[in-house]
Amino acid sequence: MKTHGPWTILKRNDIYASPWTQVFRDDVLRPDGQPGTHDIVFLRQGVTVVAVDQERRVHLTEEFHYAVGRVTLEGVSGGREQDEPGLICAQRELREELGIIAAQWTDLGMMDPITSVVASPTHLFLAQDLSFVETAPEGTEQIRHVVMPLAEALDMVMDGRISHAGTCVALLKTARMLGC
């Protein structure tokens, strides 16, 4: 038995594991003392990067995302390799996906996109002082580089055209930091 906040985990059952995902079903005593189960999906830790150039334009990715079944507009995002520091992952992903190298990095903190049954901590970054090189996308990535004013991206967050949680939070934090 192990306490977990007001819950008690009686037994953890491994349901599924892959390099990206682990799924568990816990047999628990709920906070009200009744027996139950709780499923948890652990996703590999990730990063989301919002790159902003000197004209206050944001550099975003547009690509089809399998899980949601549609094209989305978002900041550069990716999963961290085991024990890879967040900043190193963010730098690697920005260069691979958009061919951008940033001289200035700001840590925007961590966020949890879903907290009820999914544990997927995401480290957010603002990249500035940009230079451009060749991209090196992975075989699963067909990315279009989209550039727009930060103000337009914020409007798209507010009306739902940008819906990726990490990107929404990173854009709002960036706007606050830059005084927009």
N, C-alpha and C positions, 0 to 999 in steps of 0.2 A: 504494500500500500504506500502511496505517495500523495501528499497534499499538493494541490494545484490551485492556488487561490482558495475560494470557498468549496471547491470540488475535491473529491478524493479519487485518485486513479487506483482501481483495484488490479487491473491488468491491461497492458498495451498489446494489441494484436496487429502485427504487420500484415497489411493487405496488399500493397504494391510498392515496388521501388524501381526507379530508373535513374539515369544520371541527373535528371532535372527535377524529379518528383518523388516524394514518399507519401504514402497514404497509410494512416493508422486508424483503427477503431479502438477506443478506450472503453473498457467496462468501468463504470464510475458509480460513486455515490454523489448524487446531485446536491446542490446547496440546501435543498429542502429535506435531505436525508433519504430520499427515495433512490432505488437503483435505476441505472439507465446506461445509455451508451452515448459516446460523442465521437464523431469522425473528425479527423484533422488531416489537411493536405499541407505538406511542407514543400514549398518551391525553393529552388536554389536562390540565394540572395542575388539581387540585381542592382543595376544602376540606371538612372535616367539623367541625361545631360541636355540642358538648354544652352545652345551656342548663340551668342549675341555679338554682332559685329559693331564697328564704330558708328554706323548709321542707325543703331538700335533696331536692326533687322534680326529676326530669329531664323535659324537654319534648322529645319525640321525634316523628318523622313515621312514619306508617303509610301505605304506598301500594304499588300493583302496580308491579313493576319488570320491564320487558320482557325484558331479557337472561336473568334467572333464572326468569322465567315464574311468579312468585308474589308475594304481598304480603309485604313485609318491614317490620320495625320498625328504625328507625335514627335517628341524629342528622341534623340538617339537613346536606345535602351538595349540592355543585354544582361546576361547572367554572368556572375562572377565565377571564375575558376576557384577550385578549393584553395582556401587560404590566400587568395588574391586580394590585395588591398583595394578598397573602393575607387580611389583616385586612379590607380594603375588601370583598372578595368574601364573606367570612364574614358581615360585617354586612349586606350586601345580601341574601344567601340567607336569613339568619335572619328578616329582616323580611318578605321575599316569601313564604316558605313557612309560617311560623308566626305572623307578625305580632308579632314580639318585637324590642324594642330593648333592648340591654344597655348599662349604664353602665360595667361592668367587664369587661375582656377579658384572658384569660391565654393566651399562646402555648404550646401543648403540644408543639410541634415538628413535624417532618416524618416521614412514614412511606411506605414502598413496599409496597403491598398484595400485589404479585406481583413477584418479581425474576428469574424465569427467562427469560420471553419477553415480558413486558409492562413497560413503563416508564410509571408513572402516579403521580408524586409527589403526595402528599396532605398538605396543611397542616392540622393539628389545632388547635382552639381550645376553650376553656372560656369560656362567656358567663355572667355573673352580674349581679345588681342589675337585674332585668328589669322592663320595662314593656311594655304590650300595645297594639297598634294593629291596623288592618285588614290582612289578608293580601293578597298580590298574586301568586298562583301563575301560572306559565306555562301555556299551553294544553295541555301534555302532562301536567300535574300534577293529580292528584286526591288530595289529602293529607288525612288525618285526624290531628288534633293529639292526641297521647297523652301523658298526664302520669302519672308513677308515682314512688314513692320510689327514690332512687338505689340503695339496697340491693336492691330488687326487680330493677332493670335489671341490676345486677351478677350476680344469680342467673340472669337470662335470658342473659347472656353465657356464663356457665359451663355452662349446660345446652343451649346452641345455639339458643335461640329468637331471640336477637339474633346474627346471623352476619356482618353487614357489617363488614369488617375495620377501616375507619377508626373506626366507632362503637365497636367492641370496645376498640380501643387507647385512644381518647379517654376512654371510661368508666373503664377501669382506671387511666389516668393521673390522671383527676379524683378517683377514690376515694383514690388514694395522696396527692394534694395536700391533700384535705380530711380526711385522717386516718380514712377509713372502713375 
